[in-house]
Amino acid sequence: LIDLLNAGIDQADKILADRSPEMNPDERHKLAKALGLSAIKYSDLSSHRMSDYSFSYDKMLRFEGNTAAFLMYSYVRILGIKRKIGARADELIKNAKLDLNHPSEIALALHLARFSETLKQVEEELLPNRLTDYLYQLAEKFNAFFRDCRVEGSPEEASRLKLADLTLKTMREGFHILGIEPVERM
């Protein structure tokens, strides 16, 4: 098992070195460790417990599709939005009221509202893949929102930032339940 985990970390380190050659090697290895371990956990938990699956680091470490890397990339993207807005982000979030007008905003908010329902389903059915499916769909809806709705500097900045922050908190809670350590940067 240790060899499998170390191989996953090494594979993640190689991928990160290719994607970001300028990254500090120590920072890259720390990120690779979190990403490699999370990828293995997430892949295992995303499969129905009664189904067979093939073990593939290449599939687990993809930055697209239903993988921990894709979810973490979305998570880091939200943190990036907050960093760009800067010190006033927390105040905007605290005082904002959600004003949902764009279809991508509405789709994201409706999906966020289903989180407790999903957790109840996971508990009743003992199927953690229900949560991984929810988180994957959440990341997809967030990325559609990010593509369609400018946050920083828009007239809807406060409302959209609050929606992004709710997504961040939901993802963080989902990661915690799954035993996955989110990363701050990628």
Phi, psi and omega in degrees: 000318179299320179296320177298315180297315179296323178295321177296319178294317178298317179297317178297320179298318179296316180297315180294323178296322178290319183285324184223074183297339181280350183293139176303131183303322179293317178295319180297317180294320178298316178295318180299321179297311180297316182292316180298313179294318180295321180299318180292313179301310184298317180300316180295315183286338182278351177269142175299137187297342181260007182251151173277153173212157179262139182272115182216115177300323180302317178290318184295328187260013177291148178267012174223156182087186186280075181227160176297323181298318179296316179296316180295325177298318178295317179300313180295326178299319178295316177300324178296321177298314180297320178296319180297320180289328172087208188300332183278356183301312182298321179292319177299315181297315182299320186264353186283148170248139179290130177230096188261116181236319182284142179305327178290326176294315182295315180299318179295313181297319178296322178292319177302323182294343181270002184300311182295325176298319179295317179298320178297319178296318178300315181296315183290319186264350184053046180235094180296341178295341174296321179288319179296321177297317178300312182295322177297313178297323177298315179297319177298315180293323176296316181296325174294317177300314180299320179293319189268336190231107177295136179260294186296124176080001179275159175300335181263018188309310185296313180296316182290325176294320178297318178296318177296319180293322175297323176296315179302312181295322179293317178297317180300317179294317177298317177300316181301314180299322181278352181078030181253131180272113179288155179253158183268333181216156176223000000 
